[in-house]
Amino acid sequence: MEPMNPSSDYIIRIYRYKKDKPQIFVGVVEEVGRKGKRAFNTFDELWEILNSSKKKESKTKALSPGRRE
């Protein structure tokens, strides 16, 4: 059985940030080794992107064909 890697590497680019409203900022997230980028406009959206990537990775590993428990 292959050990599950709980960590992933990300590149987070922040393009706009309001000093008087720190909860609002604009940027993109890239997961190293994967195609595509995901945009965010708030800290909550960034948090959701980072957490959803880990959930998808866990599901993908659990559902991989030929995987034995």
N, C-alpha and C positions, 0 to 999 in steps of 0.2 A: 504494500500500500504506500502510495506517495504522500509525504508529509505536506500539509497545507501551509502555504506561505501567507501569513496574515498581513504582510506589508506590501505596499505598492509604491512606486515612485511617480510623482506628478510634477509637471511644470505648470505653475500658476502665474499668469500675467495679469497684473492689475493696471488698467488703462486710465481709470477716472476714480477719484476719491474726493468726497466732500468733507472738509475738515470739521464743519459745524454739524454734519450728520454722518458720523462714522459707520452707521449701519448700512449706508448706501454707497456702493462702489461697483464698478463695471470691470469685467475681465473675462478671461477664458482659462479653461483647464485642459491640459493634455495629459493623458496617462502614458508614461514612457513605455515604448514597445507596442503601442496600439495606435491604429489610425483614428483620425478625427479629433475634433475639439468640441467642448461644450461651454457655452456662454453663461455668465451669471450676472445678476444686477444687485444682489444683496448678499449679506453674510449667510443668511439662511439658505439661499439657493446654492451657494458654494458648498456649504455643509452637506446638503442633500446630494449634490453631485459626488462628493467624496465618499459618502456612505453608500450610495447606490452602486458605485463601482465595486465595492467590497462584497455586497450582497450578490451581484451578478456573477462575480468570480467564484464565490462559494457554490452557487447553484450550478454553474457550468462544470465545475470539478465534480460535483455530486452526480450530475446527469451524464457525464462523459461515457460513451459506449465502451464496453470492455473493462470498465472499472469494477474491481472486486472489493468487497468490504472485508 
